[in-house]
Amino acid sequence: MRIISFKPHHDGTIAALDASSAELIFSYEAEKDSFPRYSTITPTTVLEAAGRLDAIPDVIAVGGWSKTGFARNVSDAAGYYGVAAGSEVIGEKTIFGRRVHFYSSTHERSHLWGAYGMSPFPAGMACYVLIWEGGIGDFYEIDECLQVVHLGKLMAGPGNKYGFLYALADPKFTLPKGRLRYEDAGKLMALCAYGQTGTPDRDEQALIDFLLPHDIDVYPVYKEDLRHSPYYNIGVTHQKFTNLARRVSDAIFDSFYTFAKKNLNKGYPLLISGGCGLNCEWNRRWLETNLFSDVFIPPCSNDTGSAIGTAVDAMRHFTGKAKIKWNVYSGQPFTLDEFDRTGLEVHPLDYGQVASALLDDKVIGWVQGNCEMGPRALGNRSILAAPFSKATHERLNRIKNREGFRPIAPVCLEQDVALHFDLTRPSPYMLLFQKVLDSRLKAVTHVDGTARAQTVSQEQNPHLFQLLTSFKAKSGVGVLCNTSLNFNGTGFINRASDLLTYVRAAGLDGFVINDAFYLLKTGGAGPIR
């Protein structure tokens, strides 16, 4: 049985499963290939996905979404909320003259079953699930028989509230009531490091009391309604605001932790899904609570994983199975189209040569195989650089055309991670904060002394593993800067002609595509310094 699944609205994604082998075939995100970030499904995505299947699938699955307002995106599919009876739509459709099964379930269920299906724990092991994202902030239990119990709604819209805080302080935010910028939450995570922990003062507590009540979503809140707030347009780097950001972040986590400590006491593993699953500090704090036997967060915990979740839910419905085999590099293959090689030196890929270039402070685009799933560059669509200089951090942020307060993440040999970071477990998806122990790693050390390292093993990513090994042989350190290879405001670059345009415009020194290493000749486009 083949299942193809569609995630509507932002972070549009198409995923396919082979239910007979319980294996993910692909997960194609609409933004990948330099389309605007958070894109809805495009004709390009549909054609790419259809080209991967050799026959009409047996099941068409559509994730649920809002059926009202500006977010209305589906008609005969399920809605946004719910995990109990009435949260599924089951029927048939005719596709190109063939009758196929139709399955739809709520967006809430897509997060729940995506996290469960992708988790490494064996079938039949009970788990807790935390879904916290733009509109949902709830705990659940999945028992040994795949029955779901809703344990409690902690907060409406924790992700929206978190992102709204950044908008409140940012004079550039002028969107109308009910609209948020999806990227603001990630920026706020970076700014929290500049804030001080401590008891909220009167102004901070007033805003916490206004934003965080569990039954109030932020969407009815209009920024202009808070124009008399001391944080209104104060500027996102103002110390008063970064202190607020730190304390609101703590207040959100503490409200969920308090509930979990009281009610989630069976020692099951915790599965985390939703956009807040990308908050590396919160993820580390969940690990350190010691409430759970383990914690798992999928690399596509935000809505880029929802198509997979709906496909798993459909597989569960039709087969009774809800665990899948998957690989994080299940995105689109790279398109090697024609590009102008004028001004390029072309070499067969030699890991030692690339490592030497990096050690010489060159910034290199790195492309291997298929795209990563989810928003983090995990070594197949990356910009790489040596990790030693604060100037490299500044240069990378200029190349990326983003704020100087944003950190640059490290990628590290898995076996060496404890040498450089206070981390004793693999972190293959760059989803945990840790303290930096190695004072040499200035380019990847955030203002509070932390980083969000990705660990790499030979099995996980052999090409990046070999490069890190070669870099370690030359520098003594198996760590590199790793940031995403994309134009500002778009998904990952996924074709050679776009890559060369980006390299020349942004000022990279060279790039690798699979088994070829391209260096800009001296006297070509100068790097952004």
KOLVO-524425 format. One record per residue (C-alpha): residue in one letter; chain; x, y, z. Coordinates in steps of 0.1 Angstrom, whole numbers. Example, Ala and Ser with C-alpha at 12.3 -4.5 7.8 and 13.67 -1.06 7.14 Angstrom:
<rs>
  residu  chaine     xx     yy     zz
       A       A    123    -45     78
       S       A    137    -11     71
</rs>
This chain:
<rs>
  residu  chaine     xx     yy     zz
       M       A      0      0      0
       R       A     14     34    -10
       I       A      2     65      8
       I       A      8    101     -4
       S       A      1    129     21
       F       A     -3    166     17
       K       A      2    193     43
       P       A    -18    224     34
       H       A    -11    261     41
       H       A     24    273     53
       D       A     53    248     54
       G       A     36    230     26
       T       A     50    194     22
       I       A     42    163      3
       A       A     53    130     18
       A       A     50     94      7
       L       A     51     61     26
       D       A     52     25     16
       A       A     29     10     42
       S       A     39    -26     33
       S       A     75    -19     45
       A       A     65      9     68
       E       A     92     31     52
       L       A     92     68     42
       I       A     98     72      5
       F       A    103    110      5
       S       A     93    142     21
       Y       A     94    172     -3
       E       A     90    207     12
       A       A     76    234    -10
       E       A    102    260      1
       K       A    132    239     -9
       D       A    148    249    -42
       S       A    149    286    -33
       F       A    111    291    -30
       P       A    100    316     -3
       R       A    102    303     32
       Y       A     71    287     46
       S       A     56    283     10
       T       A     24    264      4
       I       A     25    234    -19
       T       A     33    245    -55
       P       A     29    228    -89
       T       A     66    222    -88
       T       A     63    203    -55
       V       A     34    182    -69
       L       A     53    174   -101
       E       A     85    164    -82
       A       A     65    142    -58
       A       A     45    126    -86
       G       A     77    118   -105
       R       A     90     97    -76
       L       A     60     73    -77
       D       A     56     47   -104
       A       A     18     43   -100
       I       A    -12     61    -85
       P       A    -10     57    -47
       D       A    -36     36    -29
       V       A    -43     63     -3
       I       A    -45    101     -7
       A       A    -41    117     27
       V       A    -46    154     35
       G       A    -37    170     67
       G       A    -63    191     85
       W       A    -63    229     88
       S       A    -84    258     98
       K       A   -117    261     79
       T       A   -123    297     86
       G       A   -107    331     81
       F       A    -76    339     62
       A       A    -61    305     70
       R       A    -89    286     53
       N       A    -71    261     30
       V       A    -91    229     28
       S       A   -128    220     24
       D       A   -136    183     27
       A       A   -107    175     49
       A       A   -104    175     87
       G       A   -100    206    108
       Y       A    -71    219    130
       Y       A    -79    206    165
       G       A    -89    173    180
       V       A    -76    138    186
       A       A   -108    120    197
       A       A   -138    108    178
       G       A   -147    131    149
       S       A   -111    141    142
       E       A   -108    119    110
       V       A   -125    120     76
       I       A   -125     87     57
       G       A   -138     81     22
       E       A   -128     76    -14
       K       A   -117     98    -43
       T       A   -112     94    -80
       I       A    -77    102    -91
       F       A    -69    101   -129
       G       A    -98     76   -133
       R       A    -89     54   -104
       R       A   -108     50    -71
       V       A    -85     54    -41
       H       A    -89     57     -4
       F       A    -91     92     10
       Y       A    -80     99     45
       S       A    -78    131     65
       S       A    -71    139    101
       T       A    -66    170    121
       H       A    -34    191    122
       E       A    -31    182    159
       R       A    -31    145    151
       S       A     -4    151    124
       H       A     20    163    151
       L       A     11    135    175
       W       A     15    106    150
       G       A     45    121    132
       A       A     64    122    165
       Y       A     53     87    174
       G       A     60     72    140
       M       A     94     87    137
       S       A    105     80    173
       P       A    132     53    179
       F       A    112     35    206
       P       A     97      1    198
       A       A     61     -5    188
       G       A     40    -12    219
       M       A     60     11    242
       A       A     38     37    258
       C       A     49     73    254
       Y       A     40    108    265
       V       A     36    134    238
       L       A     40    172    241
       I       A     26    192    212
       W       A     35    229    215
       E       A     33    251    185
       G       A     15    282    172
       G       A    -20    271    183
       I       A    -16    241    205
       G       A      0    235    239
       D       A    -11    201    252
       F       A      1    168    267
       Y       A    -10    133    256
       E       A     -4     97    264
       I       A     -2     70    237
       D       A     -6     35    253
       E       A      6      1    242
       C       A    -24     -4    220
       L       A    -21     30    202
       Q       A    -50     45    222
       V       A    -45     83    228
       V       A    -55    100    260
       H       A    -55    138    261
       L       A    -38    146    295
       G       A    -44    184    295
       K       A    -43    217    277
       L       A    -17    238    293
       M       A    -17    269    271
       A       A    -34    281    239
       G       A     -9    292    213
       P       A     25    291    231
       G       A     44    295    199
       N       A     23    324    188
       K       A     28    341    221
       Y       A     65    336    220
       G       A     68    350    185
       F       A     44    379    193
       L       A     68    391    219
       Y       A     95    398    192
       A       A     70    416    171
       L       A     59    438    200
       A       A     95    451    204
       D       A    104    453    167
       P       A     96    487    151
       K       A     97    470    117
       F       A     67    448    125
       T       A     36    465    110
       L       A     14    435     99
       P       A    -24    438    105
       K       A    -42    422    134
       G       A    -41    385    135
       R       A     -9    381    115
       L       A     25    370    127
       R       A     59    364    111
       Y       A     69    328    113
       E       A    105    336    117
       D       A    102    357    148
       A       A    102    328    173
       G       A    136    317    161
       K       A    151    351    165
       L       A    136    355    200
       M       A    154    322    209
       A       A    187    338    200
       L       A    179    370    219
       C       A    170    351    251
       A       A    207    344    256
       Y       A    213    382    260
       G       A    187    384    288
       Q       A    192    378    325
       T       A    173    352    345
       G       A    156    363    376
       T       A    122    372    392
       P       A    101    393    367
       D       A     98    429    376
       R       A     64    447    376
       D       A     64    455    339
       E       A     76    420    330
       Q       A     50    403    352
       A       A     22    425    338
       L       A     30    413    303
       I       A     34    377    314
       D       A      0    379    331
       F       A    -15    394    299
       L       A      0    369    274
       L       A      2    336    291
       P       A    -33    326    305
       H       A    -38    291    293
       D       A    -72    297    275
       I       A    -63    329    256
       D       A    -45    326    222
       V       A    -24    356    210
       Y       A    -42    359    176
       P       A    -69    382    189
       V       A    -42    404    203
       Y       A    -32    433    181
       K       A      2    449    185
       E       A    -13    484    185
       D       A    -35    473    215
       L       A     -2    473    235
       R       A     12    506    222
       H       A     13    520    258
       S       A     35    490    269
       P       A     71    500    278
       Y       A     82    472    254
       Y       A     63    486    224
       N       A     89    492    196
       I       A    116    494    222
       G       A    140    476    199
       V       A    147    438    200
       T       A    183    442    213
       H       A    174    466    241
       Q       A    185    451    274
       K       A    151    457    290
       F       A    135    436    262
       T       A    161    408    262
       N       A    155    405    300
       L       A    118    402    292
       A       A    124    376    265
       R       A    144    355    289
       R       A    118    357    317
       V       A     88    350    293
       S       A    107    320    279
       D       A    112    307    314
       A       A     76    314    324
       I       A     63    294    294
       F       A     86    264    301
       D       A     78    265    338
       S       A     41    263    332
       F       A     45    231    312
       Y       A     71    217    335
       T       A     49    222    366
       F       A     21    203    349
       A       A     44    175    337
       K       A     60    170    371
       K       A     26    166    388
       N       A      8    145    361
       L       A     34    127    339
       N       A     48    103    365
       K       A     50     69    348
       G       A     85     74    335
       Y       A     76     70    298
       P       A     97     86    271
       L       A     86    120    260
       L       A     80    129    223
       I       A     81    166    215
       S       A     64    180    184
       G       A     53    213    170
       G       A     73    244    162
       C       A     84    249    198
       G       A    103    216    194
       L       A    129    237    175
       N       A    137    256    208
       C       A    170    240    217
       E       A    171    255    252
       W       A    136    241    261
       N       A    146    207    247
       R       A    177    206    268
       R       A    157    215    299
       W       A    132    187    292
       L       A    161    163    291
       E       A    174    176    324
       T       A    141    173    342
       N       A    147    135    346
       L       A    109    130    344
       F       A    112    107    314
       S       A    132     77    304
       D       A    142     95    272
       V       A    133    125    251
       F       A    129    124    213
       I       A    123    154    190
       P       A    121    148    152
       P       A    141    170    129
       C       A    109    182    113
       S       A     90    188    146
       N       A     75    220    131
       D       A     48    218    103
       T       A     73    205     78
       G       A     68    171     95
       S       A     30    173     94
       A       A     26    155     60
       I       A     46    126     74
       G       A     24    126    105
       T       A     -8    125     85
       A       A      7     96     64
       V       A     15     77     96
       D       A    -20     83    108
       A       A    -34     70     76
       M       A    -11     39     78
       R       A    -23     34    114
       H       A    -59     35    102
       F       A    -55     11     73
       T       A    -29    -13     87
       G       A    -28     -9    124
       K       A      9      0    123
       A       A     23     34    133
       K       A     61     31    133
       I       A     82     40    102
       K       A    117     37     90
       W       A    131     70     78
       N       A    162     90     69
       V       A    166    127     75
       Y       A    180    131     40
       S       A    147    123     23
       G       A    141    156      6
       Q       A    145    166    -30
       P       A    176    155    -50
       F       A    199    182    -62
       T       A    194    195    -97
       L       A    227    196   -116
       D       A    215    221   -143
       E       A    238    241   -166
       F       A    259    269   -151
       D       A    287    292   -162
       R       A    320    278   -151
       T       A    339    310   -160
       G       A    361    321   -132
       L       A    360    287   -115
       E       A    388    263   -107
       V       A    373    227   -108
       H       A    389    199    -88
       P       A    378    163    -80
       L       A    366    163    -44
       D       A    396    158    -21
       Y       A    385    161     15
       G       A    420    172     26
       Q       A    420    200      0
       V       A    386    213     12
       A       A    398    210     48
       S       A    429    231     40
       A       A    407    257     23
       L       A    385    259     54
       L       A    415    262     76
       D       A    427    291     54
       D       A    395    309     64
       K       A    376    302     32
       V       A    338    299     34
       I       A    325    269     13
       G       A    291    259      2
       W       A    286    221      7
       V       A    260    201    -13
       Q       A    256    163    -11
       G       A    227    140    -21
       N       A    192    148    -11
       C       A    179    178      9
       E       A    175    175     47
       M       A    140    173     61
       G       A    130    202     83
       P       A    144    237     86
       R       A    180    229     99
       A       A    209    224     76
       L       A    224    190     86
       G       A    253    187     62
       N       A    237    183     28
       R       A    228    219     21
       S       A    253    238     43
       I       A    277    267     43
       L       A    308    255     62
       A       A    337    275     77
       A       A    364    271    104
       P       A    351    276    139
       F       A    379    296    155
       S       A    373    333    148
       K       A    347    357    159
       A       A    353    374    126
       T       A    341    343    109
       H       A    308    344    128
       E       A    304    381    117
       R       A    312    373     81
       L       A    287    344     80
       N       A    259    366     93
       R       A    268    392     67
       I       A    267    365     40
       K       A    234    353     53
       N       A    221    389     55
       R       A    208    384     90
       E       A    211    401    123
       G       A    244    401    141
       F       A    229    387    173
       R       A    221    354    156
       P       A    244    325    165
       I       A    262    302    141
       A       A    259    265    149
       P       A    287    240    150
       V       A    288    205    135
       C       A    311    181    153
       L       A    323    145    151
       E       A    300    125    173
       Q       A    329    107    191
       D       A    345    141    200
       V       A    314    160    211
       A       A    322    157    249
       L       A    356    172    243
       H       A    341    205    230
       F       A    306    207    245
       D       A    289    196    277
       L       A    270    169    258
       T       A    273    132    263
       R       A    247    120    238
       P       A    244    122    200
       S       A    225    153    187
       P       A    222    145    150
       Y       A    195    170    143
       M       A    208    202    160
       L       A    180    204    185
       L       A    198    208    219
       F       A    217    236    235
       Q       A    249    228    253
       K       A    277    248    270
       V       A    309    252    249
       L       A    339    238    268
       D       A    365    246    242
       S       A    376    283    242
       R       A    390    280    207
       L       A    355    277    192
       K       A    348    314    191
       A       A    328    314    159
       V       A    302    290    173
       T       A    300    302    209
       H       A    269    323    216
       V       A    269    353    239
       D       A    259    331    269
       G       A    286    305    262
       T       A    262    280    245
       A       A    259    264    211
       R       A    234    241    193
       A       A    258    214    180
       Q       A    250    188    154
       T       A    269    156    159
       V       A    279    135    129
       S       A    288     98    126
       Q       A    302     78     97
       E       A    268     60     93
       Q       A    247     91     95
       N       A    266    113     69
       P       A    298     97     55
       H       A    308    127     34
       L       A    305    152     62
       F       A    321    128     86
       Q       A    351    124     63
       L       A    355    162     59
       L       A    354    167     97
       T       A    379    139    101
       S       A    402    156     75
       F       A    398    190     92
       K       A    406    175    126
       A       A    438    159    111
       K       A    449    194    100
       S       A    436    216    129
       G       A    433    192    158
       V       A    395    200    161
       G       A    367    180    144
       V       A    343    209    145
       L       A    331    233    117
       C       A    307    262    114
       N       A    275    249     98
       T       A    247    272     86
       S       A    220    267     59
       L       A    227    272     22
       N       A    200    295     11
       F       A    192    330     -2
       N       A    178    352     25
       G       A    141    345     29
       T       A    140    313      8
       G       A    144    275     14
       F       A    176    256      7
       I       A    193    261    -26
       N       A    187    230    -47
       R       A    202    236    -82
       A       A    236    243    -95
       S       A    228    275   -113
       D       A    212    291    -82
       L       A    242    279    -61
       L       A    267    297    -84
       T       A    245    329    -84
       Y       A    245    328    -46
       V       A    282    321    -42
       R       A    291    350    -64
       A       A    266    374    -49
       A       A    271    365    -13
       G       A    309    362    -15
       L       A    316    326     -7
       D       A    351    313    -17
       G       A    339    281    -33
       F       A    315    252    -32
       V       A    313    214    -34
       I       A    286    195    -54
       N       A    288    158    -46
       D       A    322    148    -59
       A       A    335    181    -74
       F       A    351    210    -56
       Y       A    348    245    -72
       L       A    370    274    -61
       L       A    365    310    -73
       K       A    397    321    -91
       T       A    417    349    -75
       G       A    404    382    -89
       G       A    368    370    -92
       A       A    340    382    -70
       G       A    355    392    -37
       P       A    342    377     -5
       I       A    320    397     19
       R       A    344    405     47
</rs>
